[in-house]
Amino acid sequence: MPAMRVSRVLNNNAVMVTEAGDRVAIVLGRSIGYGKRPGDAIDPGAVSERFLPDQSTPIDRLAAFLSDTPLEVVRVAREIAELAHARLGVRLSQALVLPLADHLAFALDRARSATELDYPLRWEVGQLYPAELALGGEAIALVRRHLGVDLPDAEAVPVAMHLVNAQFTGDSMLTPRCGTPFRPGDASALDRRPMARDAGVSRVPLPSRIVAVP
């Protein structure tokens, strides 16, 4: 892992860093930002996750997302992505980990507020993508084991669709898609949710409504 120096502390577990060649990244790790100041070196051994900005997810949007998403949620998303890679051959990348973490964060919020969504494509997903749906069920079990929250069984559907979407598009799905056509396998169409969990926190813009192509 390249040498890293603190550019900005996002929270105790997330730091924006500058690497060789002035490349900017965001690294996560338990208490990795505690007591750190700009210019301080980061121990590579303390880094459990590293994310790079790209054209669809610039550094400010990536920073807003990761500063507001608990490390434990990102770790569970990583474990789900690793299972998908091992079982389904899905490419293991941040383009899969990030949208999974994003979905899990909202699903956890809904579970804690006893809000349950109805996913009308559940039967179709089971017929067309049984392996992905089965892995979605395992994802629910991982959330229960690691985060102590019981998500509804129906949450396996959007997780499955994220896995399908990753196989076809590789899109990070952290950019707005309001009013854009629904594409087969587009998991974001299943997430009819608000644009932020906390209006006082700068968070990644997320789609609230996707228009389906007839």
N, C-alpha and C positions, 0 to 999 in steps of 0.2 A: 504494500500500500504506500502511495507517495507521501512525502513529508507534508504536513498540514499546519497552518497557523490560523488562529481565530480571526475571523473577519467580523462576526457578530454573534452574540449568544442569543438564541431564540428562546430557550428555556433550559432547565437543568439537564434535560436529556437530548437536546438538539442544538447543534452549533453550525453556523455557516462558516466555511473555511476557505482559505486560498491555498491552492496546491502549486506545484511547479508549473512555470509558464503562465502564472496568474489565472489558472483555471479555478473557477468557483464551484464548490460542492456543498452539500449539506450532509453532515454525519450525525448518527444517533448512537447513543450508548448510555448505560445507567450512570447518571450524575456526571456526564461528560462535560457539561457546561458549568458545573458548580464552581464558583470562585474564579472563573476564567475571564480574561479581559482581551480586547483586541490585540493581536500580536503574539499572544501566548501560543506555545506549541501544543499540539494534540498528540497524545500517545496513540499510535495506530492500534495497539492492543486493546484500547478501550472502545474502539469503534465496532458496533455490531451491525450497522446498516450505513450505506453510503449511496447518495442519490445525486444525479447530475441534471442540470437544466437541459432542456432541448427546445426545439422550435415551437412545439405546442404547449410546453410547460416552462415558461421563463423562470428565472431564479426567484423573483418576488412572489410569484404564484406558488412555486414549490415551497418557499419558506413559509408562506401563510398557511399552507396545508399542513406541513410537518410540525409547525409550532403549535397547532391546535389539535393534533392527533396523537393520542397517548402512545408511548413507545411499545407498550404491551400489545396494542391493537396492530401496530405495524409488524410486530414479531409474529403474531398469529397469521396475518395476511401472508407473510413470507413462508410460513409453514404450509399453508394451503397451496401457495404457488409451487413450492417444492414437491408436494404430493402430485399436483397436476403435471409437473414436468416428468416425474417418475412414472406415472400411470398412463398419462394421455399424450406424452410427448410435447406438451405445450412449452414453448420457449420461456425459460426462466429469466425475467427481466423486470425492471422497475415499471414498465408499461403494463404489467400484470399486477405487481405487488401494490402499487399506489391506488388503482381503482378498487382493488379488493379491500384495502385498508379503509378507503373512503366509504365504501358500502357498509363495512362492519361498524364503523363509527356511528353512522346513522341508524343502523339496525339496533345497536345497543341503546341509543337514545330512545328509539321507539319502544323497545322492550321495557326500559325503566319507567316509561310513562304509560305503559299498558296500551300502547297504540299498535294495532295490528293491520297490516296492509293485505289486500286481496290481490293475488297475482293471477289474472285471467288466463295467462298462457301456460299455466302449470301442466295441464294435460298434454299440450303440444310439446312442451319441453321434455316431458317424460318419454314421449313416443320418439322424438327426433334425436334427443341427446341423453340417453339413459345413463351412460358412463359419467357424463358431466353432472347429472342430477344426483347420482349416487355419491360423487365426491362432494357435492354441495351439502349432502346430509352429513358427511364426515366433518365438513367445515363447522356445521352447527355443534357437533360433539366437541371439536377443538375449542370453540368459544366457551362452551360450558366448562371444559376441563381447565383451561388456562385463565379465563376471565371471570368464571363463576356466575355467568348470566345464561339463562335458558332462553334462547331465541325460538320463535315459532318454527315448526317444521317447514312452513311455506318459504322461509328465508333461503332454503336450499335452491329455490328457483332462480333468483337473481344472481346468486353465486355461480350457479351452473352457466348462466348466460354470460357472465364475465369471462368464464373459461372459454366458452364458444367464441365470444368476441375476440379474445386474444389470439385464437387460432386463425381467424380470418383477417383481422385488421392490425393488431399490434398497437392500437390507439390507446393513449394513456387515459383518455376520457376525463381529463381535468380541465377541459375547456368548454365554454358554453355551447349548447346545441339547440337552444330554444327555437322552435319553429322549423327545425331541419327534418328531413324525411327519416323515418325509421328504417334502419337497414336490418336485414335478417341477422340475428345473433347480436344485436345491439342491446347490451344489458341496461344501458342508461334509460331505455324506454320503459323499463320496469320500475324505475325508482322515481315515483312522483313525489318529490320531497321539496322542502323549502331550500333556498339558496344558502342559508347559514343556520347553524345551530344556535349561535349567539350573535344577535345583531350588533353587539359591541365589539366583536372580534372580526378582524379582516380575514376573510376565509375565501378559499378558492371558489370562483363562480361555478355553479353546478346547474344542470338542466332541471327545470321544474316541469316541463311539458314537452313531449316529443310528438310530432304529428305523424301518424302512420300512413304509409303509402297504401292505397286501396289494392 
